[in-house]
């Protein structure tokens, strides 16, 4: 039991050791004034999001229609095969 | 059902024509004053949400009928409607965050409307998983899940009016300007014709599957 606890403690220690420096690097240590030309770049353009939304709708519906058609085709063919076997049975 | 099957070749053509024309109508709709062009996602986002709610309502009603009378056709309709709820719900859940990223500055917020819509969608995903992997008797359990999922729809719809949320409330549709209402109605009918075409086709798939199972049983006897 104590061996398991020791392994867990080592694991936590290693995880903290690994994350700690990364967190320290991400932490803000000073502010830099922005250049006026960068302010325009800050604004998120809307067009790619609108195109992405419309494209997703078209792609999702097209894929679903295709998959539905393929499933229906497969099941109808299988039913025709089984029905033919039933008819041909003595 | 035979009358509905006769509509199958007709409905996809209507849906395709309406879908093809929709972007042109939306392009000519006025740009919203505060949100700008990102608001144009509305013309696809809201109709997909309405179709997801409609699918849930159809699934709930058909499931209740199946629980009451064990009519196989009601079960087929319930499965088809549940699948369409998942498809149109997915469109709603993807287009919404794309709109929110620009309008709210975040892809997702865990407010009442978004969380309840996600939970509703997950219930219908659970319905389909239950039907796929549940084994014998899962149809009855799934029907109960379908009724439960449908009971959530009114709460999702009114959540924007009763809880604090970033999401626009239900008044935005009633107060739409005529220039925006025209393309919106067009998009609604485009999605509705697509929904009906897919529903009829999906019910046909489910009925054919049931006939195939019966044929296999007859072959084994």
Interface residues (C-beta under 8 A of the other chain):
Chain A: X44 X46 X47 X49 X50 X52 X53 X54 X56 X57 X58 X60 X61 X64 X65 X68 X69 X71 X72 X75 X76 X78 X79 X82 X83 X85 X86 X89
Chain B: X12 X19 X23 X36 X37 X38 X40 X41 X44 X45 X48 X87 X90 X91 X94 X95 X98 X99 X101 X102 X194 X198 X201 X202 X204 X205 X208 X209 X211 X212 X215 X216 X218 X219
